[in-house]
């Protein structure tokens, strides 16, 4: 990037209800990325906001007995309060109802109309109110919305159209010449194969069946379609139309962070609009997966939602941010389980990091009256630890630059765990008892310095934790770049032993507290009374032996396991079932590494009717148990094709 600025955006959230953990996931990532870029010396700017026009908002307001404006005012205010509670360091909270933005939308629409890229016609097709999206019949998925799966309505109405088809070749060139534009890379295939290569049709960009929107400037019978309105928020937020010096400073965007359900709008419609406006394109769009709840997409209509407020109230923002970045691969779907949160809190934050700080500061206090001293006696353990510190900085920054946040934190925790192992290897308590003070001082110094380096790299993710570690070590914050140097703590520095960094959780008690708080919010906000699931249920209806015998169950051996090219949760297997080798597609990617499955015996339903799963024909089913998809196998080794009865 030529200039030292970095513009980051979240989606412009749809304020028809309060944000849940799956929504704020993007905001947390954006906040961490902004802090990371700032610590690297960039002038970063973060925009978030709310997309407040459209039929769905109007209907939601009416269902609450309210007019649209006060309805969105309330939720926009609550959203800003939540982002502050989450310590999201945004620079602009843009609302599509802001007067400056509405003026921009009118000017953009007028410009495109005058240029000939918008014309009046008649729309005849299908519309999904939930996604506020138009589709042709060929784009529907078994007659339903291809994005959300809900039913669509047939619409025929007068509309203004944007000449999206005009930009088909330029969009093909964009994906060919700039493969970095859309990540993860498999999303490019989805956009090319499902939309661009099939031929783009002109896009309906106005509605005349409701009036909650920005008026078309030359036709007050129409309001501007929500996606032109919402997407141009990214421009208004940094001065487009009213502060062009600021706009030119920060545009083009370094990255648009979005959920996978709005990829099409951000990588087809948005670039085409920018091309028509002669505005440079954003450098990258990164589409992350969904955070699921009980292996299902979080949905306000289903009430299967985890809100962030209870997690922040009970465990703080640092723990939540760490979990969201560490637990999920940014680009794939992930399943949110409260117990996973508790387990990682206890293992990573209490046992690993908290214990390392406590041990280090306690030993410096015990053996040196709290004074950090540099020893003169070294051995190979020291060199290994110091080399890992240097390597960790290089690896961590590379992974963060590549948006591999979970791997970056795992890399950092390797250093934390290695530092704890260093304590066990060097046995400072024995050195103290035997009065080997020069060696003891070296060990304690290395531990303190390793902790300082960890704290500096952790700052963009857990800034409060960084402050507390540095405070207890008695050192000032020397900046992120100081983590690449070992040996910056001055001899004579005095530590300040404080409280535990994190306190151990009683998992069962905490789960009950967390669920009680969350269920209360679900009931207040959605009117859905949540009941705790019981371990035992009534089970499915009884079957006869004849029903069971209809299943052709055989032993299969996995010969090959690959990622599905067009789906982030699926693996594609080649399975030997004795008489032949079959292709089987299965949604177990989040639970296993591909290489660990090759050569394993599994149980296969052989006579299941083949079905296409995202374009690949699956010729059977693997059997697995429980939420963690434990694959069924045999105790004894069996040949592929062995019948199970």
C-alpha positions as CSV (number, residue, x, y, z in Angstrom):
1,X,0.0,0.0,0.0
2,X,1.6,3.3,-1.1
3,X,0.2,5.5,1.6
4,X,0.4,4.8,5.3
5,X,-3.3,4.5,5.9
6,X,-5.5,1.4,6.3
7,X,-9.3,1.7,6.0
8,X,-11.3,-1.2,7.6
9,X,-15.1,-1.7,7.4
10,X,-17.5,-4.1,9.0
11,X,-20.9,-4.8,7.4
12,X,-23.4,-2.0,7.8
13,X,-25.6,-4.0,10.2
14,X,-29.3,-4.5,9.7
15,X,-30.9,-3.1,12.9
16,X,-34.1,-5.2,13.0
17,X,-33.0,-6.6,16.3
18,X,-30.1,-6.6,18.8
19,X,-26.8,-7.9,17.6
20,X,-25.8,-11.5,18.7
21,X,-22.4,-13.1,19.0
22,X,-22.4,-14.0,15.3
23,X,-22.9,-10.4,14.3
24,X,-20.3,-8.8,16.6
25,X,-17.7,-11.4,15.5
26,X,-16.9,-9.2,12.6
27,X,-16.7,-6.1,14.8
28,X,-14.2,-7.9,17.1
29,X,-12.0,-8.9,14.2
30,X,-12.2,-5.4,12.8
31,X,-11.2,-3.9,16.1
32,X,-8.3,-6.3,16.5
33,X,-7.1,-5.6,13.0
34,X,-7.3,-1.9,13.5
35,X,-5.3,-2.0,16.7
36,X,-2.7,-4.3,15.1
37,X,-2.3,-2.0,12.1
38,X,-2.0,1.1,14.3
39,X,0.6,-0.7,16.4
40,X,2.5,-1.3,13.2
41,X,2.5,2.4,12.4
42,X,-0.5,2.7,10.1
43,X,-3.1,5.4,10.4
44,X,-6.1,3.1,10.5
45,X,-9.7,4.1,10.3
46,X,-12.6,1.8,11.2
47,X,-16.2,2.2,10.0
48,X,-19.2,0.4,11.2
49,X,-22.9,1.3,11.3
50,X,-26.5,0.5,10.6
51,X,-28.4,0.0,7.3
52,X,-31.8,1.5,8.3
53,X,-33.9,1.6,5.2
54,X,-36.0,-1.0,3.4
55,X,-39.2,-3.0,3.6
56,X,-37.9,-5.4,6.3
57,X,-37.1,-2.5,8.6
58,X,-40.5,-0.9,7.9
59,X,-42.3,-4.2,8.7
60,X,-40.3,-4.8,11.8
61,X,-41.1,-1.3,13.1
62,X,-44.8,-1.9,12.4
63,X,-44.7,-5.2,14.2
64,X,-43.5,-3.3,17.3
65,X,-46.2,-0.7,17.0
66,X,-43.6,1.9,16.0
67,X,-42.7,4.2,13.1
68,X,-39.5,3.3,11.3
69,X,-37.3,6.2,12.5
70,X,-37.8,5.9,16.2
71,X,-37.5,2.1,15.9
72,X,-34.1,2.3,14.2
73,X,-33.0,5.2,16.5
74,X,-33.4,2.9,19.5
75,X,-31.6,-0.1,18.0
76,X,-28.8,2.1,16.6
77,X,-28.3,3.6,20.1
78,X,-28.3,0.1,21.7
79,X,-25.8,-1.1,19.0
80,X,-23.4,1.7,19.8
81,X,-23.7,1.0,23.5
82,X,-22.9,-2.6,22.9
83,X,-19.8,-1.8,20.7
84,X,-18.5,0.5,23.5
85,X,-19.1,-2.3,26.0
86,X,-17.1,-4.6,23.8
87,X,-14.3,-1.9,23.6
88,X,-14.6,-1.7,19.8
89,X,-12.4,1.2,18.7
90,X,-14.4,2.5,15.7
91,X,-13.9,5.9,14.2
92,X,-17.2,6.3,12.5
93,X,-20.6,4.8,13.2
94,X,-22.5,5.6,10.0
95,X,-26.3,5.4,9.8
96,X,-28.0,5.2,6.4
97,X,-30.6,7.7,7.7
98,X,-27.9,10.3,8.3
99,X,-28.7,13.5,6.2
100,X,-25.2,13.6,4.6
101,X,-25.5,10.0,3.5
102,X,-29.0,10.4,2.1
103,X,-27.7,13.4,0.1
104,X,-24.8,11.2,-1.2
105,X,-27.2,8.4,-2.2
106,X,-29.3,10.9,-4.3
107,X,-26.2,12.3,-5.9
108,X,-24.8,8.9,-6.8
109,X,-28.1,7.7,-8.2
110,X,-28.4,10.9,-10.3
111,X,-24.8,10.6,-11.6
112,X,-25.4,7.0,-12.7
113,X,-28.7,7.9,-14.3
114,X,-27.1,10.9,-16.2
115,X,-24.3,8.6,-17.3
116,X,-26.8,6.1,-18.7
117,X,-25.9,3.3,-16.3
118,X,-29.4,3.5,-14.7
119,X,-32.5,3.3,-16.7
120,X,-36.2,2.7,-16.1
121,X,-37.9,-0.6,-16.9
122,X,-40.1,-3.3,-15.4
123,X,-38.9,-6.0,-12.9
124,X,-40.3,-9.4,-13.3
125,X,-38.7,-12.0,-11.0
126,X,-38.3,-13.2,-7.4
127,X,-37.6,-11.3,-4.2
128,X,-36.4,-12.4,-0.8
129,X,-37.6,-9.9,1.9
130,X,-35.3,-11.4,4.5
131,X,-32.2,-10.8,2.3
132,X,-33.7,-7.8,0.4
133,X,-32.4,-9.5,-2.7
134,X,-33.7,-10.1,-6.2
135,X,-33.2,-13.4,-8.1
136,X,-34.0,-14.9,-11.4
137,X,-35.7,-18.2,-11.5
138,X,-32.5,-20.0,-12.5
139,X,-30.7,-18.6,-9.4
140,X,-33.2,-20.0,-7.0
141,X,-32.3,-23.1,-4.9
142,X,-35.3,-25.5,-5.3
143,X,-37.6,-22.5,-5.5
144,X,-36.2,-20.7,-2.4
145,X,-33.7,-18.0,-1.8
146,X,-30.2,-19.3,-2.6
147,X,-28.7,-17.2,0.3
148,X,-30.9,-17.9,3.3
149,X,-33.1,-20.7,2.0
150,X,-36.4,-18.9,2.8
151,X,-39.4,-18.7,0.5
152,X,-39.4,-15.9,-2.1
153,X,-42.2,-13.9,-3.6
154,X,-42.8,-13.3,-7.3
155,X,-42.7,-9.6,-8.1
156,X,-43.6,-7.6,-11.1
157,X,-43.3,-3.9,-10.8
158,X,-41.8,-0.7,-12.4
159,X,-38.2,-0.2,-11.4
160,X,-35.0,1.5,-12.2
161,X,-32.2,-0.8,-13.2
162,X,-28.4,-0.5,-12.9
163,X,-26.5,-1.9,-16.0
164,X,-24.7,-4.6,-14.1
165,X,-24.4,-6.7,-17.2
166,X,-22.2,-3.9,-18.7
167,X,-19.5,-4.7,-16.2
168,X,-19.4,-8.5,-16.6
169,X,-16.1,-8.5,-18.5
170,X,-14.4,-6.0,-16.1
171,X,-15.5,-8.2,-13.1
172,X,-14.0,-11.2,-14.8
173,X,-10.7,-9.3,-15.3
174,X,-10.8,-8.2,-11.6
175,X,-10.9,-11.8,-10.4
176,X,-8.3,-12.9,-12.9
177,X,-5.8,-10.1,-12.4
178,X,-6.3,-9.6,-8.6
179,X,-6.8,-13.0,-7.0
180,X,-6.2,-11.4,-3.6
181,X,-9.3,-9.3,-4.0
182,X,-11.6,-11.9,-2.5
183,X,-10.6,-14.3,0.3
184,X,-10.9,-17.1,1.2
185,X,-10.0,-18.0,-2.4
186,X,-12.7,-20.7,-2.8
187,X,-15.2,-17.8,-2.6
188,X,-13.9,-16.7,-6.0
189,X,-15.1,-19.9,-7.6
190,X,-18.6,-19.4,-6.0
191,X,-18.9,-15.9,-7.5
192,X,-17.5,-16.8,-10.9
193,X,-19.3,-20.2,-11.3
194,X,-22.7,-19.3,-9.7
195,X,-23.1,-15.7,-11.0
196,X,-20.5,-14.0,-13.3
197,X,-19.9,-16.8,-15.7
198,X,-23.6,-17.5,-16.1
199,X,-24.1,-14.0,-17.3
200,X,-25.1,-11.1,-15.1
201,X,-28.5,-9.5,-15.5
202,X,-29.1,-5.8,-14.9
203,X,-30.0,-5.0,-11.2
204,X,-33.2,-3.6,-9.9
205,X,-32.1,-0.6,-7.8
206,X,-35.4,1.0,-6.8
207,X,-38.8,0.1,-5.3
208,X,-42.2,1.8,-5.5
209,X,-44.2,-0.5,-3.2
210,X,-43.1,1.2,0.0
211,X,-41.7,4.6,1.0
212,X,-39.2,3.9,3.8
213,X,-36.0,4.8,1.9
214,X,-34.1,7.5,0.1
215,X,-36.3,9.1,-2.7
216,X,-35.0,8.8,-6.2
217,X,-34.1,12.4,-6.9
218,X,-36.0,12.8,-10.1
219,X,-38.9,10.4,-9.4
220,X,-40.6,10.6,-6.0
221,X,-42.7,7.5,-6.7
222,X,-39.5,5.4,-6.2
223,X,-37.0,4.9,-3.3
224,X,-33.4,3.8,-3.8
225,X,-32.8,0.0,-3.4
226,X,-31.2,-0.8,-0.1
227,X,-27.9,-2.2,-1.4
228,X,-26.9,1.0,-3.2
229,X,-27.9,2.9,-0.1
230,X,-26.1,0.6,2.3
231,X,-22.9,-0.1,0.3
232,X,-22.2,3.6,-0.3
233,X,-22.1,4.1,3.5
234,X,-18.5,3.0,3.2
235,X,-17.8,6.1,1.1
236,X,-19.9,8.6,3.2
237,X,-18.1,7.5,6.4
238,X,-14.8,8.8,5.3
239,X,-15.9,12.1,3.7
240,X,-17.1,11.3,0.2
241,X,-19.3,14.1,-1.1
242,X,-18.4,16.5,1.8
243,X,-14.8,16.1,2.8
244,X,-12.9,14.8,-0.2
245,X,-9.5,15.4,1.3
246,X,-10.3,12.9,4.1
247,X,-11.9,10.5,1.5
248,X,-8.8,10.6,-0.7
249,X,-6.6,10.0,2.4
250,X,-8.3,6.7,3.4
251,X,-9.8,5.3,0.2
252,X,-9.4,2.7,-1.3
253,X,-10.3,0.5,1.6
254,X,-7.7,-1.9,2.9
255,X,-10.3,-4.5,3.6
256,X,-14.1,-5.0,3.8
257,X,-14.8,-7.6,6.5
258,X,-18.1,-9.3,5.8
259,X,-20.1,-12.5,6.5
260,X,-20.2,-15.1,3.7
261,X,-23.9,-14.4,3.1
262,X,-23.3,-11.0,1.6
263,X,-20.3,-11.9,-0.6
264,X,-22.2,-11.4,-3.9
265,X,-23.2,-7.8,-3.0
266,X,-19.6,-6.9,-2.0
267,X,-17.7,-8.6,-4.8
268,X,-20.1,-8.2,-7.8
269,X,-22.5,-5.4,-7.2
270,X,-20.2,-3.1,-5.2
271,X,-17.2,-3.3,-7.6
272,X,-19.5,-2.7,-10.6
273,X,-21.0,0.4,-8.9
274,X,-17.5,1.7,-8.1
275,X,-16.4,1.1,-11.7
276,X,-19.4,3.1,-12.9
277,X,-18.6,5.9,-10.5
278,X,-14.9,5.9,-11.5
279,X,-13.8,5.2,-7.9
280,X,-10.9,2.9,-7.2
281,X,-11.9,-0.6,-5.9
282,X,-11.2,-1.8,-2.4
283,X,-8.0,-3.8,-2.1
284,X,-9.6,-6.8,-0.4
285,X,-12.9,-8.3,0.7
286,X,-12.6,-11.0,3.3
287,X,-15.7,-13.2,3.9
288,X,-15.8,-15.1,7.1
289,X,-18.0,-18.0,8.0
290,X,-20.9,-18.1,10.4
291,X,-20.7,-18.7,14.1
292,X,-23.2,-21.5,14.6
293,X,-25.2,-22.3,17.8
294,X,-25.8,-26.0,18.3
295,X,-24.5,-26.5,14.8
296,X,-27.2,-24.3,13.3
297,X,-27.0,-20.7,12.1
298,X,-27.9,-18.2,14.8
299,X,-31.3,-16.9,14.1
300,X,-33.5,-14.4,15.8
301,X,-36.6,-16.1,14.4
302,X,-35.5,-19.5,16.0
303,X,-34.3,-17.9,19.2
304,X,-31.1,-20.0,19.1
305,X,-28.9,-17.0,19.9
306,X,-26.0,-16.2,22.2
307,X,-25.7,-12.5,23.0
308,X,-22.3,-11.0,23.9
309,X,-23.5,-9.0,26.9
310,X,-23.6,-11.9,29.4
311,X,-20.1,-13.1,28.3
312,X,-18.7,-9.6,28.8
313,X,-20.5,-9.1,32.1
314,X,-19.2,-12.3,33.6
315,X,-15.8,-12.7,32.0
316,X,-14.7,-9.4,30.4
317,X,-14.0,-8.2,26.9
318,X,-10.4,-9.6,26.7
319,X,-11.6,-13.2,27.3
320,X,-14.4,-12.9,24.7
321,X,-12.1,-11.4,22.1
322,X,-9.4,-14.1,22.7
323,X,-12.0,-16.9,22.4
324,X,-13.5,-15.6,19.2
325,X,-10.1,-15.2,17.5
326,X,-8.5,-18.3,18.9
327,X,-11.4,-20.8,18.5
328,X,-12.6,-20.1,15.0
329,X,-10.8,-20.3,11.7
330,X,-11.6,-16.9,10.1
331,X,-13.1,-17.9,6.9
332,X,-14.9,-21.1,7.9
333,X,-18.0,-21.8,10.0
334,X,-17.5,-22.5,13.7
335,X,-19.8,-23.8,16.4
336,X,-20.2,-21.7,19.5
337,X,-20.4,-23.9,22.6
338,X,-20.4,-22.3,26.1
339,X,-18.4,-25.2,27.5
340,X,-15.7,-24.7,24.9
341,X,-15.5,-21.1,26.1
342,X,-15.1,-22.2,29.7
343,X,-12.5,-24.9,28.8
344,X,-10.4,-22.5,26.8
345,X,-10.6,-19.8,29.5
346,X,-9.3,-22.3,32.1
347,X,-6.7,-23.9,29.9
348,X,-5.3,-21.0,28.0
349,X,-5.9,-18.0,30.2
350,X,-5.7,-19.4,33.7
351,X,-3.4,-22.4,33.4
352,X,-1.0,-21.2,30.7
353,X,-0.8,-17.4,30.7
354,X,-2.0,-16.6,34.2
355,X,0.1,-19.3,35.8
356,X,3.2,-18.2,34.0
357,X,2.9,-14.6,35.2
358,X,2.1,-15.7,38.7
359,X,5.0,-18.1,38.9
360,X,7.4,-15.6,37.5
361,X,6.5,-12.6,39.6
362,X,6.3,-14.7,42.8
363,X,9.7,-16.2,42.3
364,X,11.3,-12.8,41.6
365,X,9.6,-11.5,44.7
366,X,10.7,-14.5,46.8
367,X,14.3,-14.8,45.7
368,X,15.3,-11.2,44.8
369,X,12.9,-9.0,46.9
370,X,11.0,-8.2,43.7
371,X,14.1,-6.9,41.7
372,X,14.8,-8.2,38.2
373,X,18.5,-9.0,37.8
374,X,20.5,-10.2,34.9
375,X,22.5,-13.3,35.6
376,X,25.8,-14.3,34.0
377,X,25.4,-18.1,33.8
378,X,23.6,-19.6,30.8
379,X,22.9,-22.9,29.1
380,X,21.1,-24.4,26.0
381,X,17.6,-24.0,27.5
382,X,18.1,-20.2,27.4
383,X,19.2,-20.2,23.8
384,X,16.1,-22.3,22.8
385,X,13.7,-19.9,24.6
386,X,15.3,-16.8,23.2
387,X,15.3,-18.2,19.6
388,X,11.6,-19.1,20.0
389,X,10.9,-15.5,21.1
390,X,12.5,-14.1,17.9
391,X,10.8,-16.7,15.7
392,X,7.4,-16.1,17.3
393,X,7.4,-12.4,16.4
394,X,8.1,-13.2,12.8
395,X,5.5,-15.9,12.6
396,X,2.9,-14.0,14.5
397,X,3.1,-10.9,12.3
398,X,3.0,-13.0,9.1
399,X,-0.1,-14.9,10.3
400,X,-1.9,-11.7,11.4
401,X,-1.1,-10.1,8.0
402,X,-2.7,-13.2,6.3
403,X,-5.9,-12.9,8.5
404,X,-5.0,-16.3,10.1
405,X,-5.9,-15.0,13.6
406,X,-6.4,-18.4,15.3
407,X,-3.0,-19.6,14.0
408,X,-1.4,-16.4,15.2
409,X,-2.7,-16.9,18.7
410,X,-1.7,-20.5,18.7
411,X,1.8,-19.5,17.6
412,X,1.9,-17.0,20.6
413,X,0.6,-19.6,23.0
414,X,3.4,-22.0,21.9
415,X,5.8,-19.4,23.4
416,X,3.6,-19.2,26.6
417,X,3.7,-23.0,26.9
418,X,7.4,-23.2,26.1
419,X,8.1,-20.6,28.8
420,X,6.2,-22.7,31.4
421,X,8.2,-25.7,30.3
422,X,11.4,-23.7,30.7
423,X,10.4,-23.2,34.4
424,X,10.1,-27.0,34.8
425,X,13.4,-27.6,32.9
426,X,15.5,-25.1,34.8
427,X,13.9,-25.7,38.3
428,X,14.5,-22.2,39.8
429,X,13.4,-23.4,43.2
430,X,16.3,-25.8,43.3
431,X,18.7,-23.1,42.1
432,X,17.5,-20.9,45.0
433,X,17.8,-23.6,47.6
434,X,21.3,-24.4,46.3
435,X,22.2,-20.7,46.2
436,X,23.1,-20.7,42.5
437,X,22.1,-17.1,42.2
438,X,23.8,-16.2,38.9
439,X,22.0,-19.1,37.2
440,X,18.8,-18.3,39.0
441,X,18.9,-14.6,38.0
442,X,19.3,-15.6,34.3
443,X,16.3,-17.9,34.5
444,X,14.1,-15.3,36.2
445,X,15.2,-12.6,33.8
446,X,14.4,-14.8,30.7
447,X,11.0,-15.6,32.1
448,X,10.2,-11.9,32.7
449,X,11.4,-10.9,29.3
450,X,9.5,-13.7,27.6
451,X,6.3,-12.5,29.3
452,X,7.0,-8.9,28.2
453,X,7.3,-10.1,24.6
454,X,4.1,-12.1,24.9
455,X,2.3,-9.1,26.4
456,X,3.4,-6.8,23.6
457,X,2.2,-9.1,20.9
458,X,-1.0,-9.8,22.7
459,X,-1.9,-6.1,22.8
460,X,-4.1,-5.8,19.7
461,X,-6.3,-8.7,21.0
462,X,-6.3,-8.2,24.8
463,X,-5.1,-4.7,25.6
464,X,-6.2,-4.8,29.2
465,X,-4.4,-8.1,29.8
466,X,-1.3,-6.5,28.2
467,X,-1.5,-3.6,30.6
468,X,-1.8,-5.8,33.6
469,X,1.1,-8.1,32.7
470,X,3.4,-5.1,32.0
471,X,2.2,-3.5,35.3
472,X,3.1,-6.6,37.3
473,X,6.5,-6.8,35.5
474,X,7.1,-3.2,36.4
475,X,7.9,-2.2,32.8
476,X,6.4,0.4,30.5
477,X,4.8,-0.4,27.2
478,X,7.5,-0.1,24.6
479,X,5.3,-0.8,21.6
480,X,4.5,-3.8,19.5
481,X,7.8,-3.7,17.5
482,X,9.7,-4.1,20.8
483,X,8.6,-7.7,20.8
484,X,11.2,-8.6,18.2
485,X,14.0,-7.7,20.6
486,X,15.0,-9.8,23.6
487,X,16.7,-8.2,26.5
488,X,14.9,-4.8,26.9
489,X,14.0,-5.1,30.6
490,X,16.5,-3.0,32.6
491,X,18.3,-4.6,35.4
492,X,17.0,-3.3,38.7
493,X,13.3,-3.2,37.6
494,X,11.0,-3.9,40.4
495,X,8.0,-6.2,39.9
496,X,4.6,-5.5,41.4
497,X,2.8,-8.7,42.3
498,X,-1.0,-8.2,41.8
499,X,-4.1,-10.3,41.7
500,X,-4.5,-13.4,39.5
501,X,-4.7,-12.5,35.8
502,X,-7.6,-14.8,35.4
503,X,-9.5,-16.9,38.1
504,X,-10.4,-20.5,37.5
505,X,-14.0,-21.1,36.6
506,X,-16.2,-23.8,38.0
507,X,-17.5,-24.9,34.7
508,X,-20.9,-26.3,35.8
509,X,-21.8,-23.3,37.9
510,X,-20.6,-20.8,35.3
511,X,-22.6,-22.5,32.5
512,X,-25.7,-22.2,34.6
513,X,-25.1,-18.5,35.3
514,X,-24.3,-17.7,31.7
515,X,-27.3,-19.5,30.3
516,X,-29.6,-17.9,32.8
517,X,-28.4,-14.4,31.8
518,X,-28.6,-15.2,28.1
519,X,-32.0,-16.8,28.2
520,X,-33.3,-13.8,30.1
521,X,-32.1,-11.6,27.2
522,X,-33.6,-13.9,24.6
523,X,-37.0,-13.8,26.3
524,X,-36.9,-10.0,26.8
525,X,-35.8,-9.2,23.2
526,X,-37.5,-11.9,21.2
527,X,-40.3,-13.0,23.3
528,X,-39.0,-16.5,23.1
529,X,-38.9,-18.5,26.4
530,X,-35.9,-20.7,26.4
531,X,-36.0,-24.0,28.2
532,X,-32.9,-25.9,29.1
533,X,-32.4,-29.1,27.1
534,X,-32.6,-32.3,29.0
535,X,-30.0,-35.0,28.6
536,X,-32.7,-37.6,28.1
537,X,-35.5,-37.4,25.5
538,X,-38.2,-39.6,24.3
539,X,-36.2,-40.7,21.2
540,X,-37.6,-41.4,17.8
541,X,-40.5,-43.7,16.9
542,X,-39.8,-47.4,17.2
543,X,-39.0,-49.3,14.0
544,X,-39.3,-53.0,13.0
545,X,-36.4,-55.2,12.1
546,X,-37.5,-55.0,8.5
547,X,-36.9,-51.2,8.6
548,X,-33.4,-51.7,9.9
549,X,-32.6,-54.3,7.3
550,X,-33.4,-51.8,4.5
551,X,-30.1,-50.1,5.4
552,X,-27.0,-51.5,3.7
553,X,-24.3,-50.7,6.2
554,X,-20.7,-51.6,5.3
555,X,-17.2,-50.9,6.5
556,X,-15.4,-48.4,4.3
557,X,-11.7,-47.3,4.3
558,X,-10.9,-43.6,3.6
559,X,-8.4,-43.4,0.8
560,X,-8.4,-39.7,0.3
561,X,-9.8,-36.5,2.0
562,X,-9.9,-33.1,0.4
563,X,-11.6,-29.7,1.0
564,X,-14.8,-29.1,-0.9
565,X,-13.9,-26.4,-3.5
566,X,-17.1,-24.5,-3.0
567,X,-18.1,-25.1,0.7
568,X,-16.1,-24.2,3.8
569,X,-17.7,-26.9,6.1
570,X,-17.5,-29.9,3.8
571,X,-14.8,-32.5,3.1
572,X,-14.8,-34.7,0.0
573,X,-13.7,-38.3,0.6
574,X,-12.8,-41.2,-1.6
575,X,-13.9,-44.3,0.3
576,X,-13.1,-48.0,-0.6
577,X,-16.3,-50.0,0.2
578,X,-15.0,-53.3,-1.2
579,X,-16.8,-53.6,-4.5
580,X,-15.9,-50.1,-5.6
581,X,-14.5,-46.7,-4.5
582,X,-17.1,-44.0,-3.9
583,X,-17.2,-40.2,-3.4
584,X,-18.8,-39.2,-0.1
585,X,-19.2,-35.6,1.0
586,X,-19.6,-34.9,4.7
587,X,-19.9,-31.8,6.9
588,X,-17.2,-32.8,9.5
589,X,-14.4,-30.5,8.5
590,X,-14.4,-28.5,11.7
591,X,-13.8,-31.6,13.8
592,X,-11.0,-33.3,12.0
593,X,-7.8,-32.7,10.1
594,X,-7.9,-34.3,6.6
595,X,-4.6,-36.1,7.0
596,X,-5.8,-37.8,10.3
597,X,-8.7,-39.5,8.5
598,X,-6.8,-41.1,5.6
599,X,-6.6,-44.9,6.2
600,X,-9.3,-45.0,8.8
601,X,-12.1,-47.5,8.8
602,X,-15.6,-46.0,9.0
603,X,-19.2,-47.1,8.8
604,X,-21.0,-46.2,5.5
605,X,-24.6,-46.3,4.5
606,X,-24.1,-47.8,1.1
607,X,-27.6,-47.7,-0.3
608,X,-28.4,-44.1,0.5
609,X,-29.7,-42.2,-2.6
610,X,-26.9,-40.1,-4.1
611,X,-27.4,-36.4,-3.7
612,X,-25.4,-33.3,-4.9
613,X,-23.8,-31.3,-2.1
614,X,-22.7,-27.9,-3.4
615,X,-22.1,-29.4,-6.9
616,X,-20.4,-32.7,-6.0
617,X,-22.4,-35.9,-6.0
618,X,-22.2,-37.7,-2.7
619,X,-22.7,-41.5,-3.0
620,X,-23.3,-42.5,0.6
621,X,-23.1,-41.3,4.2
622,X,-20.5,-41.6,7.0
623,X,-22.0,-42.4,10.4
624,X,-20.9,-40.2,13.3
625,X,-22.1,-39.7,16.9
626,X,-22.8,-36.6,18.9
627,X,-22.2,-32.9,18.4
628,X,-18.5,-33.5,18.0
629,X,-19.1,-35.9,15.1
630,X,-17.2,-38.9,16.5
631,X,-16.9,-41.2,13.5
632,X,-18.1,-44.8,14.0
633,X,-15.5,-47.5,13.4
634,X,-14.9,-51.1,14.2
635,X,-12.9,-52.5,17.2
636,X,-11.2,-55.1,15.1
637,X,-9.8,-54.4,11.7
638,X,-12.3,-55.3,8.9
639,X,-11.9,-55.4,5.2
640,X,-13.7,-52.7,3.2
641,X,-17.1,-53.9,2.2
642,X,-17.6,-56.0,5.3
643,X,-21.4,-56.0,6.0
644,X,-22.6,-54.6,9.3
645,X,-25.6,-56.4,10.7
